[in-house]
Amino acid sequence: MKLRFFLVCLVCMSTSVSAADKEGQTEPLGHGYTRQGEFIYFDGQRIDQAGREDFARFTRVLGYSPKMCVKLDATSFKALSVEYTKDKNMVYYRWISPGKFWVVEVDEADAASFEVIGFNLARDKNNVWWYGRILPGADPATTQIVHEGYVWKDKNKVWYQHQPIVAADPKTFRHAGAGYYIDAKGA
C-alpha cells in the first residue's frame, strides 16, 4: 500500500512540475521566433506589439495599408522563415528595418496550403507571394527556384525577384553560374 501511494505521489508531482515548467518556459520555434505561454516573440519582442508606435508612418512609407498582426493563435503558430509565419487561421509577414520590425497579416493567403519556397518567395494553392504581396500572373503550382534570392520561374515566365524577364524561355532557362543564365534562345 505504501509503495502504491508513493508511486501515485511521484506521478502527481511530475505532472504538476512539468505543467508549471511549461507555463514559464520559452519554446524555440525556429528562425528566431519563440513561444512563451500565449504569446510569440522575435528578438525578445512580442510580435503582436512590435512597431505599434510608428505603424501609421511605416504604412505610408510602404505605400499600402496592411493590417497589423493582432489575434494570432500561439498554439498553432509556425515559423516558416524569418519573414513568413502562420497559424491555423492566418499567414503573417515580418517587415524588417534596422532595429525595428512590423508583423502584418497576409489576409488573402490560404494558411493551410501556404509554404515558403525561397527568400521572401512563397506560395499557396492560389497565388505566389513576394514580400508578402501577391505576384499577379505567377503560377503557384509550377513555381521553382532557379537561383536562390534572385531568379525563379513558373510555366509561363522567368522572374528576377518580382519582375518578369520578358524574353526568357521558362522551359529551358537555367543558371549557368555566377551571374549568368542561359535558355534555348541563348539569352
C-alpha positions in Angstrom: 0.0 0.0 0.0 2.8 2.4 0.9 4.6 1.7 -2.4 1.4 2.4 -4.4 0.8 5.7 -2.6 4.5 6.7 -3.2 4.2 6.0 -7.0 0.9 7.9 -7.2 2.5 10.9 -5.5 5.5 10.7 -7.8 3.2 10.7 -10.9 1.2 13.7 -9.5 4.4 15.6 -8.7 6.0 15.1 -12.1 2.8 16.1 -13.8 2.4 19.3 -11.8 6.1 20.2 -12.2 6.1 19.7 -16.0 2.9 21.8 -16.3 4.4 24.6 -14.2 7.7 24.4 -16.1 5.8 24.7 -19.4 3.9 27.8 -18.3 7.0 30.0 -17.8 9.1 28.2 -20.4 10.4 29.7 -23.6 9.9 27.3 -26.5 12.1 27.9 -29.6 10.1 27.8 -32.8 13.0 28.3 -35.3 14.1 31.3 -37.4 14.5 33.4 -34.2 10.9 33.0 -33.0 9.9 31.7 -29.6 6.6 30.9 -27.8 6.1 31.8 -24.2 2.6 30.9 -23.0 0.0 32.5 -25.3 2.5 34.9 -26.9 5.0 34.7 -29.8 8.3 36.6 -29.6 11.0 37.6 -32.0 14.2 39.1 -30.7 12.6 39.5 -27.2 9.6 41.5 -28.5 6.1 40.2 -28.8 5.3 40.2 -32.5 1.8 41.4 -32.0 3.1 44.6 -30.3 6.3 45.3 -32.1 6.2 48.5 -34.2 2.8 49.7 -33.0 4.1 53.2 -32.1 5.0 54.0 -35.7 2.8 51.7 -37.7 1.0 54.5 -39.4 4.3 56.1 -40.6 5.5 52.7 -41.7 2.4 52.0 -43.9 2.8 55.5 -45.5 6.4 54.6 -46.5 5.3 51.1 -47.6 2.6 52.5 -49.9 -0.2 50.3 -48.9 -2.1 49.6 -45.7 -1.7 46.1 -44.4 -3.3 45.1 -41.1 -1.0 44.6 -38.1 -0.9 41.2 -36.6 -3.4 41.3 -33.7 -5.1 38.0 -32.9 -2.6 35.3 -33.6 -3.1 31.8 -32.3 0.1 31.0 -30.4 -0.8 27.3 -30.0 -0.8 26.6 -33.8 1.9 29.2 -34.7 4.7 28.0 -37.0 7.8 29.9 -38.1 8.2 29.1 -41.8 11.1 31.5 -42.3 12.4 34.7 -40.8 9.8 36.7 -42.8 6.8 34.3 -43.2 4.9 32.7 -40.3 1.4 31.3 -39.9 -1.1 29.9 -37.5 -4.2 27.9 -38.2 -6.1 30.9 -39.4 -3.7 33.4 -40.9 -0.4 34.0 -42.7 1.9 36.8 -41.4 4.8 38.7 -43.0 7.5 40.4 -41.0 8.8 43.6 -42.5 12.3 44.4 -41.2 14.1 47.8 -40.8 17.3 48.3 -38.8 16.4 47.8 -35.2 12.6 47.5 -35.9 10.1 45.1 -37.3 6.4 45.0 -38.1 4.4 41.8 -38.4 1.4 42.2 -40.7 -1.4 39.9 -41.8 -1.3 38.4 -45.3 -5.0 38.3 -45.4 -5.6 36.8 -48.8 -3.2 33.9 -48.2 -4.5 30.3 -47.6 -2.9 29.3 -44.3 -3.5 25.6 -44.9 -1.6 25.4 -48.2 0.9 28.3 -47.6 4.6 27.4 -47.9 7.9 29.2 -48.3 9.9 28.2 -51.4 12.7 30.8 -51.3 14.0 34.1 -49.9 10.8 36.2 -49.5 9.1 33.9 -52.0 6.2 31.8 -51.0 3.1 30.2 -52.5 -0.3 28.8 -51.5 -2.8 27.0 -53.7 -3.9 30.2 -55.3 -1.0 32.7 -55.5 2.7 33.3 -55.5 3.8 35.8 -52.8 6.9 38.1 -52.9 7.5 40.2 -49.7 4.0 39.3 -48.5 2.3 40.6 -51.7 0.6 38.7 -54.5 2.5 38.5 -57.8 -0.2 38.8 -60.4 0.2 36.2 -63.2 2.6 33.9 -61.3 1.6 30.2 -61.3 1.9 28.7 -57.8 1.8 25.0 -59.0 4.9 25.3 -61.2 7.0 27.9 -59.4 10.6 26.8 -58.8 13.8 28.5 -57.8 16.5 29.0 -60.4 18.9 31.0 -58.2 18.0 31.5 -54.6 17.1 35.0 -53.7 17.3 36.3 -57.3 15.7 34.3 -60.1 12.8 31.9 -60.2 10.4 30.7 -62.8 7.0 29.1 -63.4 5.5 27.5 -66.5 4.8 31.0 -68.1 7.6 33.3 -67.1 11.1 33.7 -65.7 11.2 36.2 -62.9 14.1 38.4 -61.5 12.8 38.8 -57.9 9.3 40.3 -58.6 9.8 41.4 -62.2 9.3 39.1 -65.2 12.2 38.7 -67.6 10.3 39.3 -70.8 12.4 37.4 -73.4 13.4 34.4 -71.3 12.1 30.9 -72.1 10.9 29.3 -68.9 11.1 25.8 -70.2 14.9 25.9 -70.9 16.0 28.8 -68.6 18.8 27.8 -66.2 21.5 29.3 -64.0 24.9 28.9 -65.7 27.0 30.1 -62.7 27.9 33.4 -61.1 25.5 36.0 -62.5 25.0 34.2 -65.8 21.8 32.5 -67.1 21.0 30.7 -70.4 18.0 29.4 -72.2 17.4 27.8 -75.6 17.3 31.2 -77.2 20.8 31.8 -76.0 19.6 34.8 -73.9 
